[in-house]
Amino acid sequence: MNADKRDGLDHAGRAFPGGTAPRGKAFSRVKAPASEKGPGAFTAFGLKAEAEPIRPGLHVVATPIGNLGDISFRALATLAAADAIVAEDTRVTKTLLAHYGIATPLVAYHEHNAAVMRPHLLARLAGGAALALVSDAGTPLISDPGFKLVSDALAQNIEVVSVPGASAVLAALVVAGLPTDRFFFEGFLPPKSAARRGRIATLSAIPGTLVFFESPRRVAETLRDLAAVLGSREAAIARELTKHFETVRRGLLPDLAAIVASEAPPKGEIVVLVGPPGATPPVQEDIDARLGKALEGLSVKDAAAVVSAETGQPRRKVYARAIELSAELSARER
């Protein structure tokens, strides 16, 4: 790392030593050995840019969850300027780096090698390196092994910097149609049904939307157990968010569980969201009123699609009701 990268200023204009500040004390200038890595660069919109030096420390960088365009210029500059990128899966991160012409070296850090690699990474950080931490997708530390590295870095007074961006949890919340004022992120539920139902029961009284990650091969079982324990709560299944085949299904838990159970296992990454207790679905009279208005200017199919999206009710259920109402309207007009 060059001297410009190693020496910098804090927000008050004071010098800091390699990004490390004793808690409660002002930063002071400390000279550290230079790195062999030269200035980093990245390419965006067909233009190549040289990244500004970043201060030493651990930079926690959010990366896209699917669409490679969902990354900030600050994140690109950080990845380009870092001495190394600490990645959960280097194969995944290589795709992102190649897309933006970034040549920063990669270091694998995952649950299988974390105990061995963490001391080496901490030693580099203590020596004044600037390392960027990324996960396979989204914001690091959310269901990945980065927490222990961050925790140990802070314990050694190594600066940790957040470079925010994409998050599957928030991306799913904003399209689910469920309350967002309060939510609880659980991550992955236990793989065995008995333990899973027990954990769901523990979460059942939380007064907010529940957010889960789930694998495609287990999502049908998880939905079945959620419906069995939580009953007819409103829910949503978000799959492949920000990608070409992004799909969001909304409806009552028992209906979603039945639909998914009747289909082949889905592909891609999945977020399951369940509404809080007491969040009641719209009554039939409200659905009928919406359908009646929609049918005044739309076909049965389009009216059902609109009302399904508005209410979060299963499209097949709304479509069946739309056919009935359309027939009743036609009979009255004869």
DOGU-332159 format. One record per residue: x, y, z of N, C-alpha, C, O in turn. Coordinates in steps of 0.1 Angstrom, whole numbers, plus 2048, in hexadecimal, padded with zeros to 3 digits. Layout:
N
XYZXYZXYZXYZ/...
This chain:
334
8087F480080080080080980C80081280D808/8068167F880E8227F780C82B80380282980A/81583580481483E81080784681080284981B/80284A8047F68528037EA84A8097E2850810/7EA83D8067DF83580B7E083381A7D6832821/7EC83281F7EE82F82D7EB83B8367E6839841/7EF8478327EE85383A7E185A8357DF85C829/7D885E83F7CC86583B7C786D8467CE870850/7BB8728447B587B84E7A78768537A086F84B/7A487885F79787586478D88086079188A85A/78087F8657768898617798978677758A1862/7828978717858A48777928AA8717978B4875/7988A28687A48A78617B18A38687BC8A7865/7AF8998727BB89487A7C18888727B988186C/7CE8878747D487B86D7D186E8757CF86E881/7D086386D7CD8568747D884D8707DE84D865/7DB8438797E68398767E082C8707DC824878/7E082B8637DB81E85E7CD81B8617C9810861/7C58268637B78248667B481E8737A981B876/7BE81D87C7BC8178897BC8228947C582A895/7B182389B7B082E8A57AD8288B37A38218B4/7B582A8BD7B28258CA7A582C8CE7A38388CC/79C8248D478E8298D778F8358E17968348EB/7888408DD78884B8E67948548E479585E8EB/79D8518DB7A98598D97AA85F8CB7A48588C1/7B086A8C97B286F8BB7BC8678B47C58618BA/7BB8678A67C486089E7D186889E7D28748A0/7DC86189D7EA86789B7F186188F7EE85588C/7FA86888980086387D80B85988081485B889/80A84E87A81484387B81883E86D81083B865/82583E86B82A83985E82A82A85E82E824868/82682485382581685282B81284582D81A83C/82F80584383680183782D80282B82180082C/83380582082C8078148287FA80D82F7EF810/81D7F98068187ED7FF81E7ED7F18227F77EB/81E7E17EC8237DF7DE8187E37D481B7E57C8/80C7E37D98017E57D08007F47CB8007FD7D4/7FF7F67BF7FE8047B97F08097BA7E78027BF/7ED8147B37DF81A7B37D68107AC7D980A7A2/7CA80F7B27C08067AB7B780D7A27B781A7A2/7B08067997A880C78F79C80378C79C7F778F/79180A78778580278377F808777782814774/77780177077080676476180576575C7FB769/75B81076274C81176374781A75774D824755/73D81575173781D74674181F73B741829734/74A81573975481672F76081F73276982172A/76082573E76B82F74277382974D76E823756/78082A74C78982575678C83076078F83C75C/78C82D76D78E837777798832781798826784/7A183A7867AB8367907A583979E7A08447A0/7A582F7A679F8307B37A88387BD7B48367BD/7A18407C47A88487CF7AD83E7DA7A68347DC/7B88417E07BD8387EB7B28387F67AC8427F9/7B182D7FD7A882C8087B082A8157BC825814/7AB82D8207B282C82C7B381E8317AA81582D/7BE81A8387BF80D83D7B48088467AD81184C/7B27FB8467A77F684E79F7EC8467A27E883B/7947E784C78B7DD84677F7E48417777EA848/77E7E48347737EA82D7687E082976B7D7821/75D7E182F7527D782D7497DC8217427E6823/74A7D58167457DA8097397D280573A7C6803/72E7D98037227D27FE7237D07EF7277DA7E8/7207C57E97207C27DB7127BE7D670A7BB7DE/7107BE7C97037BB7C36FE7AD7C87067A47CA/6F17AC7C96EB79F7CC6E77987BF6E278C7C0/6E979E7B46E57987A76E97A079B6F279D793/6E37AC79B6E67B57906F37BC7936F47C479D/6FD7BA78A70A7C078C70A7CF78C7147D6790/6FF7D67876FE7E47876FB7EA7956FC7F6797/6F77E179E6F37E67AB7007E77B57007E17BF/7097EF7B17157F27B97188007B87178077AE/71D8067C37208147C372E8177BE73780E7BE/7308237BA73E8277B67478277C17538237BF/74382A7CD74B8297D975081A7DB75B8187DE/7478117D974A8037DB7557FE7D075E7F77D4/7538037C475C7FF7B976A8057BD7747FE7BB/76A8127C17778187C477E8117D078A8107D0/77680D7DA77C8067E57827F97E178D7F57E5/77A7F17D977F7E47D478C7E67CC7957DE7CD/78D7F07C47987F37BC7A47F77C47B07F47C0/7A27FF7CE7AD8057D67B27FC7E17BD7FE7E6/7AA7F27E57AE7E97F07BB7E17ED7BE7DF7E1/7C27DE7F77CE7D57F57CA7C77F17D17C07EA/7BF7C37F67B97B67F37AA7B67F67A57BD7FE/7A37AD7EF7957AB7F279379E7F87967937F3/78D79E80478A79280C77C78D80877279480B/77B78280176E77D7FB76A770800772767802/75D76E8017577618067597577FB75D74B7FE/75775A7EF7597517E37607597D875A7627D2/76D7577D677575F7CD77075D7BF7717667B7/76A7527BC7647507AE7597597AB75875F7A0/75075C7B57457657B374B7737B274677B7A9/7547777BB7597857BB7617887AE7617937AA/76877E7A976F78079C76678579176B78D789/75A78079175178478674E79378774E79A77D/74C7987947497A67967567AE7937547B878C/7617AA79776D7B17947707B27857757BC780/76E7A777E7717A77707687B176976C7B775F/75B7B176D7517BA7677567C97687537D175F/75C7CC7737607DA77576F7DC7747757E7778/7767D376E7847D476B78D7D77777967DF777/78A7D07827927D278F79B7C67907977BA78F/7A87C97937B27BF7947B77BC7A27C27B77A4/7B07C17AC7B57BF7BA7B57B07BE7AC7A87BA/7C07AC7C47C179D7C87B67997D17B17A17D9/7B278C7D07A77867D87AD77D7E37B77767E0/7A777D7EE7AA7737F979D76C7FD794773801/79D75F7FD791758801790757810799755817/78475B81578175A82377275582576975D822/77174982A76374382B76373B83876D73A83F/75873583A75672E84775F72284976271E854/76571C83E76D71183F77C71584178370C847/78072183E78E72584178F73184A79A73684C/78473584F78474285778E74186379574B865/78E73686A7967368767A57378737AD73C87A/7A97318677B77328637BA73F85D7C574585F/7B17458547B475184D7B375E8557BA768853/7AA75D85F7A776A8677B477086D7B677C86C/7BD7688747C976E87A7D277486F7D877F872/7D376F8637DB7748597D57828547DC78B852/7C87828537C178E84E7C37998597C57A5856/7C17968657C379F8707D17A58717D37B0874/7DB79C86E7E97A086E7EB7AB8637F27B4865/7E57A88577E77B284C7E07BF8507E67CA84D/7D57BE8567CE7CB85A7D67D28647D77DE864/7DB7CB86E7E37D18797EF7D88737F47E2878/7F47D28688007D88617FD7E48588067EA852/7F07E88577EC7F48507E67F18427E57FA83A/7E27E583F7DC7E18337CE7E78327C77E883C/7C97E98267BB7EC8237B57E081C7B87DE811/7AC7D98237A67CD81E7977D081C7907D6824/7917CB8117837CC80E77D7BF8107817B580B/7727BE81976B7B281C75E7B18147567BB815/75C7A780C7507A580474A79780775178E80B/73D7968057367898067337847F773778B7EE/72D7797F67297747E972077E7E27217817D6/7177847EA70E78E7E47087967EF7067917FA/7057A37ED6FF7AB7F77097B18017157B27FF/7037B380D70B7BA8187127AF82170B7A6826/71F7B08227267A682B7217A683971B7B083E/72379B84071F79884E71179484F70D78F85A/7097958446FB7908456FB7828406FB77F834/6FB77884A6FB76A84770876684070875E836/71476C84472076783E72B76884A72876E854/73776384774176285274876F85675276F85D/74477A85074C78685274B78C860754794864/74178986873F78F87574B78D87E750797884/75178187F75C77E88876878788476F78B88C/76A78887777679087277479F87677D7A587B/7687A48747657B28787677B488776D7BD88C/7617AA88F7627AB89E7707AB8A37747B38AB/7787A289D7867A18A178E7AD89D7977B28A4/78B7B38917927BF88D78F7CA8967987D289A/7827CC89A77F7D78A37857D58B178A7DE8B7/7867C88B578D7C58C279B7C98C27A17CC8CD/7A27C98B67B07CD8B57B17DC8B17BC7E08AC/7A67E48B27A77F28AE7AA7F48A07B07FE89C/7A67EB8977A77ED88979A7F388478F7EF887/79C7FD87C7908048777887FC86D78D7F5865/77B7FC86F7727F58667697FF860762808866/7687FF85276180984A7568028437587F883C/74A80884373E80383C73D80982E73D81682D/73C80182473980681672C80081272C7F580C/72180781571380081470F7FF8067148057FC/7057F68056FF7F47F76F47E97F86EC7EA801/6F47E07EE6E97D77ED6E77CD7F86F17CA7FF/6DB7CA7FB6D87C08066CB7B88026C17BE7FF/6CC7AB8026C17A37FE6B57A58086AA7A4804/6B87A78146AE7A981F6A67B581B6997B581B/6AC7C18196A57CD81669E7CD8086937D2806/6A57C77FE69F7C67F16927BE7F16897C17EB/6927B37F96867AB7FB67B7B380266F7B27FF/67E7BA80D6757C181566D7CB80D6617CC80F/6747D280466D7DE7FE6647D97F265C7E17EE/6647CC7EE65B7C87E46517BE7E96487B97E2/6527BA7F66497AF7FB63B7B47FE6327AC7FE/6397C180062C7C68036287C381261C7C4815/6327C181A6307BE8286357CA83163D7D282C/6307CB83D6357D68456447D784664B7CD848/64A7E38456587E584565D7ED8516697F0853/6537F28596577FB86465F7F386F6677F9876/65C7E68706647DD8796667D087165C7CA86C/6727CB8726747BD86C67F7B68746877BD87A/67F7A98736897A187A68F79787068878F86A/69C79886F6A378F8656A878386D6B0784876/6A37788696A776B8706B27648686BA75C86E/6B376685B6BD75E8546B77518506AB75084D/6BF7468516BB73984E6B573285A6BB732865/6A972C8586A37248636AA7168646B171285A/6A870F86F6AF7028706AA6F886569F6FA860/6B36EF8606AF6E68556A56DC85869E6D7850/6A46D786569B6CD86968D6D386D68D6DE873/6826CC8696756D286B6726D587A66C6DF87D/6756CB8836716CD8916786DA8976726E289D/6856DB89468D6E78996886F38926876FE898/6856F28856806FE87E67370388467170F885/6696FA88665C6FE88C65E70489A65770D89D/6676FE8A166A7048AF66F7128AE66B71B8B5/6787158A467E7228A367372C89D6727378A2/66B72789466072F88F65673389A65273F89B/65372A8A364B72D8AE6517388B764A7408BC/65E7378B96657428C166474F8BB66375A8C2/6647508AD66375C8A66557628A465376D8A0/64B7598A763D75C8A36377698A962F7708A3/63C76D8B56367798BC63E7868B86397918BC/6487858B06507918AD64679B8A564179789B/6457A78A963B7B18A36417B88966417C4896/6467B088D64C7B588164C7AB87664A79F879/6507AF86A6517A585F65E79D8616687A2865/65C79085F66778686166D784853666783849/67B78485368278284668B776848693775851/68A76D83E69276183E69A75F831695763827/6A67598326AC7548266A97458256A873E830/6A773F8196A57318186AA72C80B6AB733801/6AE71F80B6B37197FF6A87147F769D7117FC/6A97137E969F70E7E16997007E468D6FE7E3/6A26F77E869E6EA7EB6966E87F868F6DE7FA/6976F28016906F180E6856FB80F67E6FB819/68270480567970F80766A70980966270F810/6676FE8026596F98036576F481164C6F6817/6616ED81765F6E882565E6F382F6566F3838/6666FE82C66670983565971083565371483F/65371282964671982863B71182E632716835/63C70382D6336FA8346336FC8436296FD849/63F6FD8486406FE85763C70C85B63670E866/64071685363B72485762C72585762772B860/62671F84D61771F84D61171885960771C85F/61770C85C61270486761370B87460A70A87D/61E71387762071988361972788461372B88E/61A72F87961673D87960873F874602749876/60373586D5F57368675F473F85B5FE740853/5E97458595E774D84C5EC75B84D5E476584C/5F975C84F5FF76A84E60276D840604764837/60277A83D60777F83061677C82E61D77D838/61A77882262877582062C77881262477B80A/63977681063E77880264B77080065276D80A/64D76B7F46597647F066076C7E565A76E7DB/66C7707E86747787DE67F76F7D968776A7E1/68076D7CC68A7657C669276C7BC68D7747B4/69F76A7BC6A87707B26A777F7B16A67847A6/6A67867BC6A57947BC6AF79B7B46BB7987B5/6AB7A57AC6B37AD7A36B87A67976BF7AC78F/6B67997966BA79178A6AF7917806A4795782/6B378B7746AA78A76969D78376C692787768/69E77877469277077768C77478568776B78C/68D78078968878479667978179767278478E/67577B7A36677777A566477A7B366B7777BC/6587817B56537837C364577E7C363C7837BC/6427757CC6347707CE62F7757DB6377747E5/6237797DB61D77E7E86107777EA6097737E1/60C7757F760076E7FA60076980960976D810/5F676180C5F675B81A5FF74F81A601748811/60574D82660F74282860A73582361172E81B/5FD7308275F97238225F87228135FB71880D/5F372D80D5F272D7FE60072D7F76027257EE/6097347FC6177347F761D7267F96247217F0/61B72180462171380761B7097FE6237007F9/60E70A7FB6087007F260D7027E460F6F87DD/60F70E7DF6137117D262270C7D06257057C6/62A70F7D963870B7D863A6FC7D96426F67D2/6326F57E16326E77E362E6E07D66326D47D4/6266E67CE6206E07C262A6E17B66276DC7AB/6346E97B863D6EC7AD64B6E57AF64E6E17BA/6536E57A46616E17A56686EB7AE6656F67AE/6736E67B567B6EF7BD67F6FB7B56856F97AA/67E7077BA6827137B36917147B269870D7BA/69671C7A96A571E7A86A872C7AE69F7357AE/6B472E7B26B973B7B66B873D7C56B37347CD/6BC7497C96BC74D7D76AE7527DB6A77597D4/6AA74F7E769C7517EB69B7597F96A3755802/6937637FA69076980668176780967876A801/67E76281567076081966D76B82467476D82D/66177282265D77C82C64F779831646774829/64D77B83E64077884463B78484C64378A854/62F78884A62A79485062879285F628786864/62779D86762779C87661979687A610796872/61879288660B78D88C60179888C6047A388F/5F57948885EA79E8885E97A687B5DF7AD87A/5F27A38725F17AA8655E77A285C5EA798857/5DA7A685C5D079F8555CF7A18465D27AD842/5CC79783E5CB7998305BE7A182D5B57A2835/5BE7A78215B27AF81D5A57A681D5A679A818/59A7AB82158E7A38215897A281358C7A980A/58079881157B7958045747A17FD5747A37F1/56D7A88065657B480156F7BE7FA56C7C47F0/57B7C08015847C97FB58A7C47EE58C7CC7E4/58C7B77ED5917B27E05877B37D558A7B77CA/57A7B07D95707B17CF56E7C07CA56C7C27BE/56F7C97D356E7D77CF5797DB7C65777E27BC/5857D77C95917DA7C058F7D47B35927DA7A8/58A7C77B25887C07A657D7C779D57F7C8791/5737CB7A45687D179D56C7DE7965687E078A/5747E679D57A7F27975837EF78B5837F5781/58C7E578E5967E178358F7DC7775947DE76C/5857D477957E7CE76D5777D87645737D5759/5757E476956F7EE7615777F27555727F674B/5847F175658D7F574B5977EA74759F7ED73D/5977DF74E5A17D574B59B7C77485907C574C/5A37BE74259E7B174059F7A974D5A57AE757/59879E74E59879675A5A679375E5AA79476A/5AF78F7555BC78B7585C479775E5CB796768/5C37A27575CB7AE75C5C57B47695CD7B8771/5B87B376A5B27B87775B77AF7835BA7B578D/5B77A27805BC79978B5CA79C78E5CE79C79A/5D379E7845E17A17875E37AE78F5EB7AE798/5DB7B878C5DC7C57935D87C37A15DF7C87AA/5CC7BD7A45C77BB7B15D07B27B95D27B47C5/5D57A87B35DF79F7BA5EB7A67BF5EF7A47CA/5F07AF7B65FC7B77BA5F97C17C56017C37CE/5ED7C77C55E97D17CF5E67CA7DD5EA7D07E7/5E17BE7DD5DD7B87EA5E77AE7EF5E67AA7FA/5EF7A97E65F879E7EA5F27917EA5F87877EF/5E67907E55DF7837E45E377B7D85E77807CE/5E376D7D95E77657CE5DF7687C15D37697C1/5E77697B65E076D7AA5D67637A55CB7677A0/5D87567A75CE74C7A35C174E7AB5B674C7A5/5C27517B85B67537C05AF7607BB5A275F7B9/5B676A7B85B07777B45AA7757A659F77A7A3/5B176E79D5AC76B79059F764790596767788/59E75979859275279958675A79E57B759798/5897637A757E76C7AC57B7777A156F77A7A0/58577B79958278478F57977E78457078577E/57B77278157276B77756476B77C55B76D775/56276878955576778F54E77578E54377678A/55578079255078D79254D792783543798781/55678E77A55379276C54778B76753F792760/54577F76B53877876652C77E76D52277F766/52D78277952278878051E796779513799778/52979D7765267AA76F5207A97625177B075E/52479E75A51F79C74D51079874E50879C746/50D7907584FF78B75A4F679775D4EB797759/4FB7A07654F37AC7694F07B575D4E67BC75C/4FA7B57544F97BE7484EF7B973D4EB7C0734/4EC7AC73E4E37A67344D57AA7364CC7A772F/
